[in-house]
Amino acid sequence: MDELDNSLPKAETEKTGLPRRHRRGPKPIVDESKTRKLRNVLNIVFIVGCILGMAWYFYSDHTTAYYILIVASVFKFVELTLRIMRI
């Protein structure tokens, strides 16, 4: 074991006394696409539309709430298309 300890740089063993382990598992997905800001705005519009549609459904006319929720879903489908196509 002494041979292994001597072969490692001190920076790797200083903090814990153990060799630094390699990172395990897949690397995290980083979204660097050009449409990231647009997709974030579309998601915000979708969430606000869903909240508005649900509130309208419970406190007012059901038919109007359906239309609001359908329009909000269209924004989500557009965002989904941009994400899948990786434009």
N, C-alpha and C positions, 0 to 999 in steps of 0.2 A: 504494500500500500504506500510505503514511503516513496517508491519510485514514481508512482502516479502523482503524488502531491508535489514532487519536485519538478515535474514536467509541465505543470500548469502555471500560467502567469499569475502573479500575486493579485492582480485586480479582480480576477474571477473568484478567488477564494477568500478575499479580505472580509466581506460582509458576513458570511455565514460559516465560513470554514469549509464549505462544500463547493465542488465545481459547479459552474453555472450550467443549467440545463438548456437544451435547445427548446425553442417554442414548439409546442405540440398542437396538432389540429390544423384545420384549414385557416388560411389567412382571412381576416375580415374583409368584407366587400366594401370597397370605397367607391362612392358614386361621384365620378368626375365628368359626367356628361354635360353637354352644352345646355341641355334643357332642364337642369336641376331646379333653377329658380322658378321657371314656368310650371314645372310639376308641383313644386311646393305651393304655389299660388292656386293651382287647380285643386289640390288637396284641401286647402283652406276653404275655398269656395264650396267644395263638396261637403265638408264637415258643417259649415255654417248653414248650407242648404238643408242638410239632414236635420239639424237641430230645429231650424225654422219649420220644416215640414212636419216634424213630429209634434211640435208645439201647436201648429195649426190644426193637426189631426185631432188632438185631444181637446182643444179649446174652441174650435170653430168648425167650418165646413170640411167634410171628409174629401169631397171631390177636388177641391182646391189643393188640399194637402197632397193628394196623389200626384197632381201636376207638378207641385214644387219638388216632390221626391223624385219624380221622373227626370226633371231638369237637372237636379243635383247628381243623379246617376249618370247622365250624359257627360258631365264634367269628369266624373271618375273614369268612365270608359276612355275618354280622350287621354287622361293621364296614364292609364294602363297601357294604351297603345303606344304612347311615347316611351314608356319604360321598357316595354317588350322589344320595340324596334331599336332601342338604344340610339336614338337620333342625337 
